[in-house]
Amino acid sequence: MNDHLHTVYLFLLIFFCGELSQAQSFMGEMPILPPARKSKEVRPERVGVGGNLLFLQYSGDVDDGATFPDGKTAWLASGNVIAQLRMVNLPEEIASIHLRGTVGYYPMRASASTYAFKDYAFGADLSIYAEFFSNSIIRPHISGGFGIMHFDPQAYGLTPAMAKEWEQFRGSGTMTNTVPLGFGLTWSVGSFDIYYQFIKAITFTDNLDGWSANVNDNFQHISIGVLYFP
């Protein structure tokens, strides 16, 4: 009986060794696969500079439907100069956070049957700019920041009666802080980013239009811009 068991054990050992040898030979013939590549960010550069073309519309007393019910505003063209600095990457390339500085010219104009104004303002702001899906060519973004603006509203076309009334409601400030809040899309092409965005700029003055009615004025603009990343 023991001789039979020894024979079975010997047969199983020879069979196992043969199968192991064939498996090792097969594994040696298999190509070694390279490690999986981590997805790369489309825009890894830290610094970008550029500018945009924007179309701006004022919002305030002349278009509020109460003080001047027939007030009409216009979309006016202008431009900005922009510099951007990458600050931090969020895990798994979900998003990247940037610091964006903007210097620009912000014209405003509106008119009603009894009052009209024009204002040529200059401002600068610094915003935190968050760009999502860093490994995609087209990426959505949001931004929010803080800035300062100089403005000097000029009323025109006033009747004598309105000129007297304007002296009672005319504001005196020519400087204000701003809070620009925006969103948009960015598209990468080579060393350039082309972006579209909408920004609503909240201000802390009621004198953008030269008429003070205890309700702060503001403005919004849409823009198309280009950033170059050397």
C-alpha positions as CSV (number, residue, x, y, z in Angstrom):
1,M,0.0,0.0,0.0
2,N,2.8,2.4,0.9
3,D,4.5,1.6,-2.4
4,H,1.4,2.7,-4.3
5,L,1.1,5.9,-2.3
6,H,4.8,6.7,-3.0
7,T,4.2,6.1,-6.7
8,V,1.2,8.5,-6.7
9,Y,3.1,11.2,-4.8
10,L,6.0,10.9,-7.2
11,F,3.7,11.1,-10.2
12,L,2.0,14.3,-8.8
13,L,5.4,15.9,-8.0
14,I,6.7,15.3,-11.5
15,F,3.4,16.6,-13.0
16,F,3.5,19.8,-10.8
17,C,7.1,20.5,-11.7
18,G,6.4,20.1,-15.4
19,E,3.4,22.5,-15.2
20,L,5.4,25.0,-13.2
21,S,8.2,24.9,-15.8
22,Q,5.7,25.5,-18.6
23,A,4.1,28.4,-16.8
24,Q,7.5,30.1,-16.2
25,S,8.4,29.7,-19.8
26,F,5.1,31.2,-20.9
27,M,5.5,34.1,-18.5
28,G,9.0,34.7,-19.8
29,E,7.6,35.0,-23.4
30,M,5.0,37.6,-22.4
31,P,5.9,41.2,-23.2
32,I,6.4,43.5,-20.2
33,L,3.7,46.1,-20.2
34,P,4.8,49.7,-19.4
35,P,3.2,51.3,-16.3
36,A,0.0,53.1,-16.8
37,R,0.7,56.8,-17.7
38,K,-0.8,59.4,-15.5
39,S,-2.9,61.9,-17.4
40,K,-1.1,65.2,-17.9
41,E,-2.4,68.7,-17.5
42,V,-2.9,70.5,-20.7
43,R,-1.6,73.7,-19.3
44,P,1.2,73.0,-16.8
45,E,2.9,76.4,-17.2
46,R,2.9,78.7,-14.2
47,V,2.9,82.1,-15.9
48,G,0.7,83.6,-18.6
49,V,0.2,87.1,-20.0
50,G,-2.3,88.5,-22.5
51,G,-5.4,90.6,-22.9
52,N,-9.1,90.6,-23.9
53,L,-11.7,92.4,-25.8
54,L,-14.8,93.1,-23.7
55,F,-18.2,94.6,-24.1
56,L,-19.5,96.4,-21.0
57,Q,-22.9,97.5,-19.8
58,Y,-23.6,99.8,-16.8
59,S,-26.4,99.1,-14.3
60,G,-27.7,101.8,-12.0
61,D,-30.1,104.6,-11.4
62,V,-30.6,105.5,-15.0
63,D,-31.9,102.0,-15.9
64,D,-33.6,101.0,-12.7
65,G,-37.1,101.7,-14.0
66,A,-38.0,104.0,-11.1
67,T,-35.8,107.2,-11.0
68,F,-35.6,107.2,-14.8
69,P,-38.3,104.8,-16.2
70,D,-37.2,105.3,-19.8
71,G,-33.5,104.8,-19.2
72,K,-31.5,103.0,-21.8
73,T,-28.0,101.6,-21.5
74,A,-25.5,100.7,-24.2
75,W,-22.9,97.9,-24.5
76,L,-19.6,99.6,-25.1
77,A,-16.3,98.0,-26.3
78,S,-13.1,98.1,-24.4
79,G,-10.1,96.0,-23.4
80,N,-8.0,94.7,-20.5
81,V,-4.4,93.6,-19.9
82,I,-4.1,90.3,-17.9
83,A,-1.3,88.4,-16.1
84,Q,-1.9,85.0,-14.5
85,L,0.2,83.0,-12.0
86,R,-0.5,79.3,-11.1
87,M,-0.7,78.9,-7.3
88,V,-1.7,75.3,-6.5
89,N,-3.1,72.1,-8.1
90,L,-5.9,70.2,-6.4
91,P,-5.7,66.4,-6.1
92,E,-6.2,64.1,-9.2
93,E,-6.0,67.1,-11.6
94,I,-9.6,68.0,-10.7
95,A,-8.7,71.7,-10.8
96,S,-6.0,74.3,-10.6
97,I,-6.0,77.6,-8.7
98,H,-4.5,80.7,-10.2
99,L,-3.9,84.3,-9.2
100,R,-5.0,86.7,-12.0
101,G,-4.4,90.4,-12.2
102,T,-6.3,92.7,-14.5
103,V,-5.8,96.3,-15.5
104,G,-8.5,97.8,-17.8
105,Y,-10.6,100.6,-19.2
106,Y,-14.3,100.5,-18.4
107,P,-16.5,103.0,-20.4
108,M,-20.2,103.4,-19.3
109,R,-23.1,105.3,-20.8
110,A,-26.8,105.6,-20.4
111,S,-29.6,108.0,-21.3
112,A,-33.2,108.9,-20.5
113,S,-35.5,111.6,-21.7
114,T,-34.4,114.0,-18.9
115,Y,-30.9,112.8,-18.1
116,A,-27.9,111.3,-19.8
117,F,-24.3,110.5,-18.7
118,K,-21.0,109.1,-19.8
119,D,-18.2,107.8,-17.7
120,Y,-14.7,106.6,-18.6
121,A,-13.4,104.6,-15.7
122,F,-10.1,102.9,-15.1
123,G,-9.6,100.0,-12.8
124,A,-7.4,97.2,-11.5
125,D,-8.2,94.0,-9.7
126,L,-6.7,90.8,-8.3
127,S,-8.8,87.6,-8.5
128,I,-8.6,84.0,-7.5
129,Y,-9.2,82.0,-10.7
130,A,-10.2,78.3,-10.4
131,E,-10.0,76.2,-13.6
132,F,-11.6,72.7,-13.6
133,F,-10.6,69.4,-15.4
134,S,-7.0,70.3,-15.9
135,N,-6.3,67.5,-18.4
136,S,-9.1,68.6,-20.8
137,I,-8.5,71.0,-23.7
138,I,-11.7,72.8,-22.9
139,R,-12.1,73.7,-19.2
140,P,-14.8,75.7,-17.3
141,H,-13.6,78.3,-14.8
142,I,-14.9,80.6,-12.1
143,S,-13.3,83.6,-10.5
144,G,-13.8,86.1,-7.7
145,G,-11.6,89.0,-6.5
146,F,-11.2,92.5,-5.2
147,G,-10.2,95.7,-7.0
148,I,-10.2,99.5,-7.2
149,M,-11.6,101.8,-9.8
150,H,-11.3,105.5,-10.6
151,F,-14.3,107.1,-12.4
152,D,-15.5,110.6,-13.3
153,P,-19.2,110.7,-14.5
154,Q,-20.2,113.6,-16.8
155,A,-23.9,114.5,-17.3
156,Y,-24.9,116.0,-20.6
157,G,-28.0,117.2,-22.5
158,L,-29.6,118.6,-19.4
159,T,-32.5,121.0,-19.5
160,P,-32.2,124.0,-17.1
161,A,-34.7,122.4,-14.8
162,M,-32.9,119.1,-14.7
163,A,-29.5,120.8,-14.2
164,K,-30.9,122.4,-11.0
165,E,-32.3,119.1,-9.9
166,W,-29.0,117.3,-10.7
167,E,-27.1,119.6,-8.4
168,Q,-29.2,118.2,-5.5
169,F,-28.6,114.6,-6.4
170,R,-25.1,114.8,-7.8
171,G,-22.6,112.5,-6.1
172,S,-19.1,113.5,-5.1
173,G,-17.0,110.3,-5.0
174,T,-14.6,109.3,-7.8
175,M,-13.0,106.2,-6.3
176,T,-14.5,102.9,-5.4
177,N,-13.6,99.3,-4.6
178,T,-15.0,96.5,-6.8
179,V,-15.8,92.8,-6.4
180,P,-15.6,91.1,-9.8
181,L,-17.4,87.7,-9.9
182,G,-17.2,85.6,-13.1
183,F,-17.4,82.3,-14.9
184,G,-16.5,81.1,-18.4
185,L,-14.7,78.5,-20.6
186,T,-11.0,78.2,-21.5
187,W,-9.7,76.5,-24.7
188,S,-6.0,75.6,-25.0
189,V,-4.3,75.8,-28.4
190,G,-0.6,75.2,-28.3
191,S,1.0,77.9,-26.1
192,F,-2.2,79.9,-26.0
193,D,-5.4,79.8,-24.0
194,I,-8.5,81.3,-25.6
195,Y,-11.2,82.1,-23.1
196,Y,-14.7,83.4,-23.0
197,Q,-16.1,84.8,-19.7
198,F,-18.9,86.8,-18.1
199,I,-18.1,89.1,-15.1
200,K,-20.5,90.9,-12.8
201,A,-18.6,93.7,-11.0
202,I,-20.2,94.9,-7.7
203,T,-19.1,98.4,-6.6
204,F,-19.4,100.4,-3.4
205,T,-20.5,103.7,-4.9
206,D,-23.8,105.2,-6.1
207,N,-22.0,107.7,-8.3
208,L,-20.9,105.8,-11.5
209,D,-23.7,107.6,-13.3
210,G,-23.4,111.0,-11.5
211,W,-26.7,110.5,-9.8
212,S,-26.9,109.6,-6.1
213,A,-30.1,107.7,-5.0
214,N,-28.7,105.6,-2.1
215,V,-28.5,102.4,-4.2
216,N,-25.0,101.3,-5.4
217,D,-24.3,101.1,-9.1
218,N,-22.5,98.2,-10.8
219,F,-21.7,96.9,-14.2
220,Q,-21.2,93.6,-16.1
221,H,-19.2,92.6,-19.2
222,I,-18.6,89.7,-21.5
223,S,-15.1,89.2,-23.0
224,I,-13.0,87.1,-25.3
225,G,-9.4,87.0,-24.5
226,V,-6.0,85.3,-25.2
227,L,-3.3,84.3,-22.7
228,Y,0.2,83.3,-23.9
229,F,2.3,80.9,-21.8
230,P,6.0,81.1,-22.7
